[in-house]
């Protein structure tokens, strides 16, 4: 028989505190029935003998200490999953918000996921083509990888996310099994409408699953959103054998919600007020990407986060960089120059890129030509610094060629229209076109046979 408790000790912020509770389990879901038969959902977040602290998803506004009854389910939060979730939009707690009805399934799935056995993981191989030259050519996204985008307030990370979702493709015979799971945390209503409109106009909504947490939704639900999205991704990847790209924005909003709840629980704060377990909490999200032996599917993650004051040493990007396999960094000065997407290639990298490109995957010249572009653009920064001191007219002839290379790189390669989709061959040809600006003897990072084959044709 299910026991209902009829009295609370305290209600504060998103938390309620109960005493003399028997057999409560950490992480289990509770049902809170208020006067007027309104129901709210909560989760057990702390147990100290008989004292239990519960996070209420919809907040504690309107909850009376004596006018409620609370029952414990004995289970963590679970959501139903079926292949019918494709093309649908859900709230932050996985409730349908598109008017197309409920999802019915015989099986419910724990949103906290199933731990991946490290021995069962496969090394990520092959690539996902985003249609964006800076990413595909220089920091290639590999299937099963987690590659975050470090942005700043006011930069076009939402447009970039929408463009990637609209254009992303995989190569080979598996092209029909590629889907996208999109999780938005703390976004405004106009941003949510922007994403819906872009996906519908591009005709890709049928292969997208959306989980939306809006800015005016309860802060507790922001913690649930990415976990619901990743549960959907795991179902599609490991039970339906699909290749899933998960895009989560904005991880900083998620971390701020975590900080707010940690403060309400009166936990000892760490850097900038964030909880000391921020690293392990982010790991519980990021490490749900990957590939497993015996499964044809894969989960690839792009987590978008905004850096407060464009500070890459802020705890959120700092800890994210330790967990993930590289980063894509957006630059404000490039954006002010009218370059979209404003990707700064020098601090950006994809650590798994070398194992998913080349002759078997993209093209034989890809690794060498990418290394040469990085090296040459790095030299451009040195020449620009010198030109600020002595003036461009006093530069040597070779330095002026590097200046021209830098201008052409930003105008012809990095700059790309929101509607423009370049395949990998177009991107590589653009890279060779840029390298023709420089003297052949400066192409020291490319195999001479590749120079002969591609540069001189």
C-alpha positions in Angstrom: 0.0 0.0 0.0 1.4 3.4 -1.0 1.8 5.8 2.0 1.0 9.5 1.7 2.6 12.0 4.0 0.3 14.9 5.0 2.7 17.5 6.5 5.8 19.4 5.4 8.4 20.9 7.7 9.5 23.6 5.4 9.2 25.0 1.8 11.9 27.2 0.4 12.7 28.1 -3.2 12.4 25.0 -5.3 12.7 22.7 -2.2 10.4 21.1 0.3 11.7 19.5 3.5 10.0 16.6 5.3 10.7 14.7 8.5 10.1 11.2 9.8 10.0 9.7 6.3 10.6 6.0 6.1 12.4 4.0 3.3 12.9 7.0 1.0 15.4 6.4 -1.9 17.8 9.0 -3.3 16.7 10.2 -6.8 13.2 8.7 -6.6 10.2 10.7 -8.0 7.5 11.9 -5.6 3.9 13.0 -6.3 2.8 16.2 -4.5 -1.0 16.7 -4.3 -2.1 20.2 -3.3 -5.5 21.4 -2.2 -7.7 21.7 -5.3 -6.3 18.4 -6.5 -3.4 20.0 -8.4 -0.4 17.6 -8.7 3.3 18.5 -8.9 6.3 16.3 -9.4 9.4 16.3 -7.3 12.7 14.4 -6.8 14.5 13.3 -3.7 17.9 15.0 -3.6 19.0 14.5 0.0 18.3 12.0 2.8 19.6 12.4 6.4 18.1 9.6 8.5 14.3 10.4 8.4 14.8 13.9 7.0 14.2 14.2 3.3 14.8 17.2 0.9 12.7 17.2 -2.3 13.2 19.4 -5.4 9.8 20.4 -6.8 9.9 20.6 -10.6 7.3 23.3 -10.9 8.5 25.3 -7.8 6.9 25.7 -4.4 4.8 28.7 -5.1 1.3 28.1 -3.6 2.3 25.1 -1.5 1.0 25.1 2.1 2.8 23.2 4.8 -0.4 21.5 5.9 -2.5 21.5 2.7 -0.6 18.9 0.8 0.0 15.2 0.6 3.2 13.6 -0.6 3.7 10.0 -1.9 7.0 8.3 -2.9 7.1 6.3 -6.1 10.2 4.2 -5.2 11.4 4.8 -8.8 13.6 7.4 -10.6 12.0 9.6 -13.3 11.2 7.5 -16.4 9.8 8.5 -19.8 8.2 6.4 -22.5 10.1 6.0 -25.8 9.2 4.8 -29.3 10.3 5.5 -32.8 7.3 7.9 -33.0 9.2 10.6 -31.1 10.9 11.6 -34.5 9.4 14.9 -35.7 7.9 15.7 -32.3 8.4 18.6 -29.9 8.4 18.0 -26.1 8.6 20.1 -22.9 11.5 19.9 -20.6 9.9 17.0 -18.8 9.2 15.0 -22.0 5.5 16.0 -22.3 4.3 16.6 -25.9 3.8 20.3 -26.7 3.1 20.0 -30.4 -0.5 19.0 -30.1 0.1 15.6 -31.8 -0.9 13.5 -28.8 0.9 11.4 -26.2 3.7 8.8 -26.8 2.5 5.3 -26.0 5.1 2.6 -25.3 5.3 -0.6 -23.4 8.7 0.4 -22.0 9.8 3.4 -19.9 13.4 4.5 -19.7 15.3 6.0 -16.7 16.4 9.5 -17.7 19.7 9.1 -15.8 20.8 6.7 -18.5 22.7 3.4 -18.3 26.4 3.7 -17.6 28.5 2.7 -20.6 31.1 0.1 -19.8 34.4 1.6 -21.0 35.5 -1.8 -22.3 32.4 -1.9 -24.5 33.1 1.4 -26.1 34.2 1.6 -29.7 36.7 4.3 -30.8 34.9 7.0 -32.8 35.5 6.7 -36.6 34.1 8.4 -39.7 32.8 11.9 -39.8 29.6 14.0 -39.8 29.5 16.6 -42.5 28.0 19.9 -41.2 28.2 21.8 -44.5 30.3 24.5 -42.8 33.8 24.7 -44.2 35.6 25.9 -41.0 34.2 22.8 -39.1 34.4 20.2 -41.8 37.9 21.2 -43.0 39.7 22.2 -39.9 38.0 20.7 -36.8 36.0 17.8 -38.3 33.2 16.3 -36.2 33.6 12.6 -35.8 30.8 10.2 -35.1 30.6 9.4 -31.4 32.6 12.5 -30.4 31.6 15.3 -28.0 32.6 18.6 -29.5 31.4 21.8 -27.7 30.9 25.3 -29.1 32.3 28.1 -26.9 30.3 31.2 -27.7 29.5 34.6 -26.0 26.4 36.6 -25.4 25.2 38.2 -28.6 27.1 35.9 -30.9 25.2 33.8 -33.4 25.5 30.4 -31.8 21.7 29.8 -32.2 22.0 30.4 -36.0 25.0 28.1 -36.1 23.2 25.4 -34.2 20.2 25.7 -36.6 22.4 25.6 -39.6 24.2 22.4 -38.4 20.9 20.7 -37.7 19.6 21.7 -41.1 22.7 20.7 -43.1 24.3 17.8 -41.1 24.8 14.6 -43.1 26.6 11.3 -42.8 28.2 9.5 -45.8 27.7 6.0 -47.1 24.8 3.7 -47.0 23.7 4.8 -43.5 22.5 8.2 -44.6 18.9 7.3 -44.0 19.6 6.4 -40.3 20.8 9.9 -39.3 18.7 11.9 -36.9 19.1 14.9 -34.6 18.0 15.4 -31.0 17.8 19.0 -30.0 17.7 20.2 -26.4 17.2 23.9 -25.5 17.6 25.1 -21.9 16.5 28.6 -20.8 15.8 30.0 -24.2 13.4 32.8 -25.0 10.0 32.2 -26.8 11.2 33.9 -29.9 14.3 31.7 -30.0 12.2 28.6 -29.7 10.0 29.8 -32.6 13.1 30.6 -34.6 14.3 27.0 -34.3 10.9 25.5 -35.2 10.5 27.8 -38.2 14.0 27.0 -39.6 13.5 23.2 -39.2 10.0 23.3 -40.8 11.1 25.5 -43.7 14.1 23.3 -44.4 12.0 20.2 -44.4 14.1 18.4 -41.7 11.6 18.3 -38.9 10.8 14.7 -39.6 14.3 13.6 -38.5 14.5 16.0 -35.5 13.3 15.5 -31.9 13.0 18.7 -29.9 13.1 19.2 -26.1 12.4 22.8 -25.1 12.9 24.4 -21.7 11.9 28.1 -21.9 13.3 31.0 -19.9 10.1 31.3 -17.9 9.9 27.6 -17.1 10.8 26.4 -13.6 14.5 26.3 -13.0 14.3 22.7 -11.7 13.1 21.5 -15.1 16.3 22.9 -16.7 18.2 20.1 -15.0 15.9 17.5 -16.4 15.9 18.7 -20.1 19.3 17.4 -21.3 18.7 14.1 -19.5 15.4 13.5 -21.3 17.1 14.4 -24.6 20.0 12.0 -24.0 17.6 9.2 -23.0 15.8 9.7 -26.4 19.2 9.7 -28.1 20.3 6.4 -26.4 17.0 4.8 -27.4 17.4 5.8 -31.0 21.1 4.9 -31.2 21.3 1.7 -29.3 17.8 0.2 -29.8 16.9 1.6 -33.3 20.5 1.5 -34.7 20.5 5.2 -35.7 23.3 7.7 -35.8 22.2 10.5 -33.5 23.6 14.0 -33.3 22.6 15.7 -30.0 22.8 19.5 -29.9 22.3 21.1 -26.4 22.1 24.8 -25.9 22.8 26.6 -23.5 24.9 24.6 -21.1 25.7 27.8 -19.1 21.9 28.1 -18.4 22.0 24.5 -17.1 24.9 25.2 -14.9 23.3 28.4 -13.5 20.2 26.4 -12.6 22.5 23.9 -10.9 24.1 26.8 -8.9 20.7 28.2 -7.9 19.5 24.8 -6.6 22.8 24.2 -4.8 22.5 27.5 -3.1 18.9 26.7 -2.0 20.2 23.5 -0.5 22.9 25.5 1.4 25.7 23.5 0.0 29.3 24.8 0.2 30.0 26.7 -3.0 33.1 26.3 -5.2 34.5 28.6 -7.9 32.1 31.6 -8.7 29.4 30.0 -6.5 29.0 26.8 -8.6 28.7 23.6 -6.7 31.8 21.5 -6.1 30.3 18.6 -8.1 29.9 20.7 -11.3 32.6 18.6 -13.0 31.0 15.3 -12.3 27.6 16.6 -13.1 28.7 17.8 -16.5 30.5 14.5 -17.0 27.2 12.6 -16.4 25.9 14.4 -19.5 28.9 14.5 -21.8 29.9 10.9 -21.3 26.6 9.7 -22.6 28.1 10.2 -26.1 29.9 7.4 -27.9 29.6 4.1 -29.8 29.2 0.6 -28.3 30.3 -2.8 -29.5 27.4 -4.8 -30.9 25.4 -1.7 -31.8 25.3 0.0 -35.2 24.2 3.3 -33.9 26.2 6.2 -32.4 25.6 9.3 -30.3 27.6 12.5 -31.2 27.3 15.6 -29.0 27.6 19.3 -29.8 27.1 21.2 -26.5 26.8 25.0 -26.9 27.7 27.2 -24.0 28.1 31.0 -23.6 31.2 32.2 -21.8 30.3 35.1 -19.4 32.4 38.2 -20.5 33.9 36.0 -23.2 36.1 34.4 -20.5 37.3 31.0 -21.6 38.7 30.4 -18.1 35.2 30.6 -16.6 34.4 27.3 -14.7 31.8 26.2 -17.3 34.0 26.3 -20.4 37.0 25.3 -18.3 35.5 22.1 -17.0 33.8 21.3 -20.3 37.2 21.5 -22.0 38.6 18.9 -19.7 35.8 16.4 -20.4 35.2 16.8 -24.1 37.4 16.1 -27.2 38.2 19.6 -28.4 36.2 22.8 -28.8 34.9 25.2 -31.5 35.5 28.8 -30.3 33.4 31.7 -31.7 35.2 35.1 -31.8 33.6 38.5 -31.2 36.0 40.5 -33.3 35.4 38.3 -36.3 31.7 38.7 -35.9 32.1 42.5 -35.7 34.0 42.3 -39.1 30.8 40.8 -40.6 32.1 37.2 -40.8 29.6 34.4 -40.2 30.2 31.9 -38.7 32.8 33.8 -36.6 34.9 30.7 -35.8 38.4 31.4 -34.5 40.3 28.4 -35.9 43.5 28.8 -33.8 42.1 28.0 -30.3 39.6 25.5 -31.9 40.4 21.9 -32.4 38.9 18.4 -32.8 41.1 15.9 -31.0 39.6 12.9 -32.8 39.7 14.5 -36.2 42.9 12.6 -37.3 41.2 9.3 -36.9 38.0 10.1 -38.9 39.4 11.8 -42.0 41.8 10.9 -44.8 41.6 8.4 -47.7 39.1 6.0 -46.2 36.7 8.7 -45.0 37.0 12.2 -46.6 40.0 12.5 -49.1 43.7 11.6 -48.9 44.9 15.2 -48.9 42.6 16.3 -46.0 45.0 15.8 -43.0 48.0 17.5 -44.7 46.1 20.4 -46.1 44.3 21.1 -42.8 47.7 21.2 -41.0 49.1 23.6 -43.6 46.1 25.9 -43.3 46.5 26.0 -39.5 50.2 26.7 -39.8 49.8 29.4 -42.4 47.0 31.2 -40.6 49.1 31.2 -37.4 51.8 32.9 -39.4 49.3 35.5 -40.6 48.7 36.6 -36.9 52.4 37.2 -36.5 52.6 39.2 -39.7 49.6 41.3 -38.7 51.2 42.1 -35.4 54.4 43.2 -37.2 52.4 45.3 -39.7 50.8 47.2 -36.8 54.3 48.3 -35.8 56.1 48.9 -39.1 53.2 49.4 -41.5 52.1 47.0 -44.2 54.2 48.9 -46.9 57.4 47.9 -45.0 56.6 44.2 -45.0 58.6 41.8 -47.2 57.0 40.3 -50.3 56.4 36.9 -48.6 54.8 38.6 -45.6 52.5 40.5 -47.9 51.4 37.2 -49.4 50.6 36.0 -45.9 48.5 39.1 -45.4 46.6 38.4 -48.6 46.2 34.8 -47.6 44.7 35.9 -44.2 42.2 38.2 -45.9 41.2 35.6 -48.5 40.9 33.0 -45.8 38.4 35.1 -43.8 36.5 36.4 -46.8 36.3 33.3 -48.9 36.6 30.3 -46.6 35.6 31.3 -43.0 32.7 33.5 -44.2 29.8 31.5 -45.3 26.1 32.4 -45.8 23.5 30.9 -43.4 21.9 29.2 -46.4 25.1 28.0 -48.0 25.9 24.3 -47.8 29.4 23.2 -48.8 30.2 19.5 -49.1 33.6 18.2 -48.1 35.1 18.3 -51.6 34.1 21.9 -52.1 35.7 22.7 -48.7 39.0 21.0 -49.7 39.1 22.7 -53.1 38.7 26.1 -51.3 41.6 25.2 -49.1 43.8 24.4 -52.0 42.7 27.6 -53.7 43.9 29.6 -50.7 47.3 27.8 -50.6 47.9 28.8 -54.2 48.4 32.4 -52.8 51.6 31.2 -51.0 54.9 30.1 -52.6 55.1 26.4 -53.1 58.3 26.2 -51.0 56.2 27.4 -48.0 53.9 24.4 -48.1 56.1 22.4 -45.8 53.4 20.4 -44.1 52.0 18.7 -47.2 53.4 15.6 -48.9 55.1 16.7 -52.2 53.1 14.1 -54.1 49.9 15.7 -52.9 51.2 19.2 -53.8 51.9 17.8 -57.3 48.5 16.2 -57.6 46.3 19.0 -56.2 48.1 22.3 -56.2 49.3 22.2 -59.8 46.2 20.8 -61.6 
